[in-house]
Amino acid sequence: MSRQRSLGIGLLGLGTVGSAVARTFAERSRHLDLAAGRPLRLVAAAVRDVSRPREAGDVPITQDPFAILDDPSVDIVVEVIGGVAPAHDLHLAAFERGKHVVTANKELIAKEWDVLHQAARLSKRQLRFEASVAAAVPVIAGARTLGASHPRAVRGLLNGTSTFICSRMESGATFDDALLEAQRAGYAEADPTSDIDGLDAAYKLVILVRVLGRPAHPDDVQRTSLRGTTLASFQAAVARGRTIRSLAIAELDGGRVRARVGPEEVAAASLEGGASGPTNVVTFETDLAGTLTFRGPGAGGPATASAILGDVIAIARGGASMTGA
Ligand SMILES: NC(=O)c1ccc[n+]([C@@H]2O[C@H](COP(=O)([O-])OP(=O)(O)OC[C@H]3O[C@@H](n4cnc5c(N)ncnc54)[C@H](OP(=O)(O)O)[C@@H]3O)[C@@H](O)[C@H]2O)c1
């Protein structure tokens, strides 16, 4: 390994994703150092409730995010709190202090793309968010390789809860039973509104469109809730060799972007029709590169930690700026 100085990482959030990042540091530190080409050190993690028991290795825990942001030994801030407040202000504070930011926070990136990218540019630091769309599946990295092509459309299954519910309904479960099952299996939140009504997928779709260089905002995505899809419509689709999935689709026609999320029929034998849980499927249709499809685990602590640490390693290796500048 080279003799470059070590890089300090500070975690904001130590829930499902943050704990998986901390455990990965604890379990394979040497492997991460080799991949990064220099030592990586997990300095500390900020949480809301320090008394909560957690499986997160032996990372020091604080209740004050600014203890991490103001620590000169922290070079990269990994924000896995989620939502807009206080994450938005914490991102800006990190850039003001000259830190790079890595996040899985799709809502914040989708809503505040311009502000965050400008802050990253001004501070000459990187903002990376591979984990924010399809977790471990490298769709953001993939989209960034398409700069020479004219992308015509991006479509996919971007929400595991909806995919799980659709796969259960095609087997005869009612919407309510399928949702209950998704909650019991740990796919759906106690409040599944964001998944069922398409907001979560809309955030991810917006990020993909922005990475492809087109304008987009979550408010402009037309959303149809999965709640209105009946068992009868699934039965009718299945009888025709088809099924229903909640699809996120953006059609990129010249300068115009038309984006929608909601239940649509797909071929039962397709990758989308065959997906049954947290598996995400993302397809780019382009002129030069033809049709490119990515598929893999789009949720869960370890899969999301994989993408986050991939971003950390890219920064450590001095990868090109990902601010979208
Ligand atoms: N879970 C997934 O599979 C997945 C996949 C892809 C992307 N993501 C994204 O990753 C992010 C994190 O998701 P998650 O599932 O890990 O969430 P989570 O389990 O709810 O964890 C959130 C963490 O943030 C901490 N927190 C909340 N408010 C805070 C504050 N004001 N200051 C400091 N810490 C605070 C919480 O502290 P306490 O522990 O003390 O409550 C908790 O540790 C979200 O943006 C989510 O959309 C998640």
The ligand as an SDF file (V2000), in Angstrom:
LIG
                    3D

 48 52  0  0  0  0  0  0  0  0999 V2000
  -32.5180    1.1000    4.4190 N   0  0  0  0  0  0  0  0  0  0  0  0
  -32.2420    0.8730    3.1220 C   0  0  0  0  0  0  0  0  0  0  0  0
  -32.3090   -0.2540    2.6200 O   0  0  0  0  0  0  0  0  0  0  0  0
  -31.8060    2.0320    2.2520 C   0  0  0  0  0  0  0  0  0  0  0  0
  -31.3900    1.7670    0.9260 C   0  0  0  0  0  0  0  0  0  0  0  0
  -30.9480    2.8210    0.1210 C   0  0  0  0  0  0  0  0  0  0  0  0
  -30.9410    4.1130    0.6220 C   0  0  0  0  0  0  0  0  0  0  0  0
  -31.3740    4.3390    1.9130 N   0  0  0  0  0  0  0  0  0  0  0  0
  -31.3150    5.7080    2.4160 C   0  0  0  0  0  0  0  0  0  0  0  0
  -30.3150    5.7750    3.4320 O   0  0  0  0  0  0  0  0  0  0  0  0
  -30.6690    6.7470    4.4020 C   0  0  0  0  0  0  0  0  0  0  0  0
  -30.6850    6.0850    5.7830 C   0  0  0  0  0  0  0  0  0  0  0  0
  -31.6480    5.0500    5.7900 O   0  0  0  0  0  0  0  0  0  0  0  0
  -31.7660    4.0120    7.0210 P   0  0  0  0  0  0  0  0  0  0  0  0
  -32.6930    2.9470    6.5520 O   0  0  0  0  0  0  0  0  0  0  0  0
  -30.4170    3.6420    7.5290 O   0  0  0  0  0  0  0  0  0  0  0  0
  -32.5130    4.9470    8.1040 O   0  0  0  0  0  0  0  0  0  0  0  0
  -32.7000    4.6610    9.6700 P   0  0  0  0  0  0  0  0  0  0  0  0
  -32.5220    3.2220    9.9540 O   0  0  0  0  0  0  0  0  0  0  0  0
  -33.9630    5.3410   10.0560 O   0  0  0  0  0  0  0  0  0  0  0  0
  -31.4560    5.4470   10.3380 O   0  0  0  0  0  0  0  0  0  0  0  0
  -31.4030    6.8340   10.4350 C   0  0  0  0  0  0  0  0  0  0  0  0
  -30.2730    7.2030   11.3970 C   0  0  0  0  0  0  0  0  0  0  0  0
  -30.1640    8.6150   11.4780 O   0  0  0  0  0  0  0  0  0  0  0  0
  -30.0840    9.0040   12.8520 C   0  0  0  0  0  0  0  0  0  0  0  0
  -30.6120   10.3460   12.9970 N   0  0  0  0  0  0  0  0  0  0  0  0
  -31.8680   10.7810   12.7860 C   0  0  0  0  0  0  0  0  0  0  0  0
  -31.9450   12.1140   13.0250 N   0  0  0  0  0  0  0  0  0  0  0  0
  -30.7020   12.5080   13.3810 C   0  0  0  0  0  0  0  0  0  0  0  0
  -30.1230   13.7460   13.7510 C   0  0  0  0  0  0  0  0  0  0  0  0
  -30.8540   14.8520   13.8150 N   0  0  0  0  0  0  0  0  0  0  0  0
  -28.7990   13.7830   14.0740 N   0  0  0  0  0  0  0  0  0  0  0  0
  -28.0470   12.6630   14.0290 C   0  0  0  0  0  0  0  0  0  0  0  0
  -28.5350   11.4480   13.6690 N   0  0  0  0  0  0  0  0  0  0  0  0
  -29.8400   11.3840   13.3600 C   0  0  0  0  0  0  0  0  0  0  0  0
  -30.8880    7.9660   13.5970 C   0  0  0  0  0  0  0  0  0  0  0  0
  -30.4640    7.9550   14.9650 O   0  0  0  0  0  0  0  0  0  0  0  0
  -31.0690    6.8870   16.0230 P   0  0  0  0  0  0  0  0  0  0  0  0
  -30.5030    5.5620   15.5980 O   0  0  0  0  0  0  0  0  0  0  0  0
  -30.5210    7.3400   17.3250 O   0  0  0  0  0  0  0  0  0  0  0  0
  -32.5520    6.9730   15.8970 O   0  0  0  0  0  0  0  0  0  0  0  0
  -30.4910    6.6970   12.8340 C   0  0  0  0  0  0  0  0  0  0  0  0
  -29.2810    6.1830   13.3400 O   0  0  0  0  0  0  0  0  0  0  0  0
  -32.0190    7.3200    3.9520 C   0  0  0  0  0  0  0  0  0  0  0  0
  -31.8010    8.4650    3.1750 O   0  0  0  0  0  0  0  0  0  0  0  0
  -32.5840    6.2160    3.0640 C   0  0  0  0  0  0  0  0  0  0  0  0
  -33.4950    6.6920    2.1040 O   0  0  0  0  0  0  0  0  0  0  0  0
  -31.7860    3.3340    2.7290 C   0  0  0  0  0  0  0  0  0  0  0  0
  1  2  1  0
  2  3  2  0
  2  4  1  0
  4  5  1  0
  4 48  2  0
  5  6  2  0
  6  7  1  0
  7  8  2  0
  8  9  1  0
  8 48  1  0
  9 10  1  0
  9 46  1  0
 10 11  1  0
 11 12  1  0
 11 44  1  0
 12 13  1  0
 13 14  1  0
 14 15  2  0
 14 16  1  0
 14 17  1  0
 17 18  1  0
 18 19  2  0
 18 20  1  0
 18 21  1  0
 21 22  1  0
 22 23  1  0
 23 24  1  0
 23 42  1  0
 24 25  1  0
 25 26  1  0
 25 36  1  0
 26 27  1  0
 26 35  1  0
 27 28  2  0
 28 29  1  0
 29 30  1  0
 29 35  2  0
 30 31  1  0
 30 32  2  0
 32 33  1  0
 33 34  2  0
 34 35  1  0
 36 37  1  0
 36 42  1  0
 37 38  1  0
 38 39  2  0
 38 40  1  0
 38 41  1  0
 42 43  1  0
 44 45  1  0
 44 46  1  0
 46 47  1  0
M  CHG  2   8   1  16  -1
M  END
$$$$
